[in-house]
Amino acid sequence: MLPDYISKAVPNARSNRAPWYVNTAPSYAGIFLWVVFYQEIATRTLSAGGVAVCLAALAVAGVLCYFLYYYAPAMLGMKTGYPLYVVGSSTFGATGGYLMPGLLMGLLQIGWFAVNAWVSTTFILSGLGSKAAAGSLPFTIIAVVWGLATAYIGVKGIQYVAKVSLYLNLIALLMVLVVFLRTSGGVTLYKVVEPHPYLAFALILQNVIGFFATAGAAGADFGMNSRHEKDVRLGGVIGITAAILFAGGLPLMSVAGAHGLDPAFTGTTYGSVIAVIGGFLSTAMFFLFAIASIAPACFCAFIAGNSFSTMLPGIPRMASTMVGAAIAIVLAATGAAGDLVGVFTIVGASFGPICGAMTADYLLSGKRWAGPRQGINWAGYIAWALGFVVGIVSFLPVSAELKNCAQPAVVYSYLIGFVVYLLLAKAGLEPKTVSVVRA
C-alpha cells in the first residue's frame, strides 16, 4: 500500500502543458528578481574580487544551478507529470518521502517567508524614513501585518497573485535597471580593497546556489508543466542561467558604481545604494521593492501550506499555514531572519544533497523515474545526512580561515549527496520499487 500523497497523485496531462516562455522561464526569472537574491550579493565579494571576478562567478553559478540542481528534477517532472514530492519517493522511499523532500520543503518555505517579512519590513521603514530596527515596536507591527496578510492571501487568493506576479516582476526589473543607470558611471572607477579573488568567487557560488537550491529541486514542479525536453532546457537556460547573470550582475555593478562615484560611500548592500540615490526616487523604490515582494511572500506561504496539507492531510491547510506564518513572523521581528547568508547556507545544505541524490538516482535508473520505493530509502537518507554536514561547515566551531577554504560548501554538499547515493545504491541499499496504483 502506497501513501495517499502518491496513490492519489494524478500526473499532469500533456494537453495542460505550455511552452517554456509561458511558465518556466518567467517564473524562475521572477525568483531572481526578488530583492532578497541581490540584497547582499556584493557583501564580502566585491571588495575581495572586483567586478570582473564576481561577474564570472555569477556566470559559473548560473551554469551549475542549471546542470546540477535543476536539470534532473525538471526532467523527472517532465517525463512523469508528477511533482517533486512524488518523484522524490524514489530517492527517499515512499515512507521517507513524507519528511524528505515533502515536509522539509514546507519547513524551509517558512524560513523564506521569514526572510521576506524581514526584508520587506526593512524596506517599508526605509521608505518612511525610519531607522527602526528588528525588535522595535514599529518593526514588529509592520512585520506582523505583512506576514499575516500575505500568508492569508497565499491560502485564499493565490490565483489572483499569480495573475499579477508578472507585473510585479516587471516593477523589480525596471527598478534594477534604473538603479544601475544611476550608478553605472562609477563602475569602472571601483577599486578592489582587499584582493582575494578565490574567496570572492567561492562566496558568489555559495550564496547564489544556496539561494537557488529549493527552487532547483522544485524543477520537478516546473518540469511537469513542460511539453518536452526542449522546454526544460530553454526554460532553464533563460530563466536560470541568464537571469542569474542579469539579476545578480546589475545590482552588483550598482554597488561598485556607488563606490566609484563616491569614495566616501561605505555600504555593501543593495538597499544602501538605493538610499544614497536620495529624494523621491529613493523613497518610491523602497516601497516598490516591498510591493514586488508580495508575490514571493504569497508563493512561500502557498508552497508551505501545500507541503503540510499533502503530507499531513488531517491538519487544515489554513491552520498549518498560519502557524508557519506565526513562526516566520517571530523570526523576522526579532531579526533572526536578517542573516541572509546564513539562510542561504542552511537552504543549500538542506537541498544540495537532495538534488545530488536525485540526480544519481535519475542516472542509475536510465534517465527515468524508477517509481516509489518501499519504506525508507536509506541510500538517499545517508547521502543527505553526510551532504548536510558538509554544507553547514560555516556553522561548525572551526577557524574562519578553514570556513573560507571550505567554500563553496553547497557544491561540495551536492557532490557528497551524489557520490554517496551512487555508492550505496551500487551496494544494494535501494529498496524495491512499488507499482503506482491510483486510489
Buried (B, 14 or more C-beta within 10 A) or exposed (E): EBBEBBBEBEBBEEEEBEBBEEBBBBBBBBBBBBBBBBBBBBBBBBBBBBBEBBBBBBBBBBBBBBBBBBBBBBBBBBBBBBBBBBBBBBBBBBBBBBBBBBBBBBBBBBBBBBBBBBBBBBBBBBBBEBEBEBEBEBBBEBBBBBBBBBBBBBBEEBEEBBEEBEEBBEBBBEBBEBBBEBBBEBBEEBEBEEEBBEBBBBBBBBBBBBBBBBBBBBBBBBBBBBBEBEBBBBBBBBBBBBBBBBBBBBBBBBBBBBBBBBEEBEBBBBBBBBBBBEEEBBBEBBBBBBBBBBBBBBBBBBBBBBBBBBBBEEEBBBEBBBBBBBBBBBBBBBBBBBBBBBBBBBBBBBBBBBBBBBBBBBEBBEEEBBBBBBEBBBBBBBBBBBBBBBBBBBEEEEEEEEBBEBBBBBBBBBBBBBBBBBBBBEEEBBBEBBEBEEE
